[in-house]
Amino acid sequence: MSDAWVAAEPRTGRTPAVDRGAGSGPGPRSGPDPEEERPTRRARPLVADSWRRSVRARVSPDGAARVELDDDELAAYREDHPLAGAMPVIRELMGAYATDGEHLLAVCDAAGRMLWVEGHPGTLRAAGRMNFVAGARWSEAAAGTNAPGTALAVDRPVQVVSSEHFRRPVRAWTCAAAPVHDPRSGRVLGAVDITGGEGLAHPHSLGFVQAVARAAESQLALLGPAPEPGRLRLSALGRDEAVLSVGGRRLRLSRRHSEILVVLAHRPEGVGGDELLTLLYEDESVTPVTLRAELSRLRALVGPDVLRSRPYRLAGGVDADFATVDRRLASGAVAAAAGDYAGPLLPASAAPGVVRLRERLAGRLRAALVDRGDPGLLADWAYSTWGEDDVVVWRALCGAVPANRLPPVRARLDSLEAELSAGATGLQRTGPHTRA
């Protein structure tokens, strides 16, 4: 597909067109029927990729976001959410700007559920007509291309202007969003967003929301406990390249160094050279000299006091995000484990030791979610990038959601089962994680 605007829409096969109707503010526009229009420019690569993902996720171009949390559920959930501590700063920086400019400020969690939507009263009413409200899910897999959902999908600031939205009812709006990370682990906590009319279609909007996200992270760093001296923090879930916090430094590691540290964090007692070689390399022809060279480069990066040898091991304690999820599962804290699970462990890695850890952790969490049968937790998995094709979880979700929320879940499950029946990608669809 060379142009996102000519992606075939689900079920119809029609070509999405750019909505170029007149109007300066958010809300319905007048003008020609979008179905009869043809785009006159190519889409930005970021938008083109997002539209492709939206098509693969079977997002309806004419659908509406689902409200998944009622008032009581929402109040309890956001009270305990880490981003609650950053809301005073976010409101201070964005509140007046949103109200005076007839915009909205919005904050969502890592699954794309809106926790706070605030701003100009008239704009709030207009946004409510498309379910841009607290409690609704606006992840890309559920609502198509939109700034907060796409920012979470690509883990970077994103601006989506009017007709770049995948869903037609949203094309009268412009939004800019930036992900907010845990300042210590690097885990994505959610996103902060500014939404309104065409007045936001300016590069300054993207820079503004990015600055607000950084300010929120700084506030969370001040609120959080001081890190234990000498203790390492390793973040490898949902990342192809792990992040290591050591001695006040935050290092982004190469893929091979990421694999080494994941294996060593899992084996605090240490690993001998021959065994480490088999855990890291599929190719049996790789020599110990190659491994020693990688370890030497890693030691130069993290310091000799961090990486020890004979056997190879990490000195001091290591707080690894995947180990935290494992411990929570072992204690029965399924909701906490699901909240800490930011995605598959080093998803691009083919290192045998990492693959085993990745599949074991994903399988345990997935089984725990199915056994628990909580519709919110199951939906978080099903609408994630790693769970969108997981038939087992979609079946469990279909049996767990209330009747008024069943139709879109049933439709997605029917679509996946039809692919299975046709033999399209049957082997991959039943696994806990599938990389495209």
Disulfide bonds with the S-S distance in Angstrom:
none
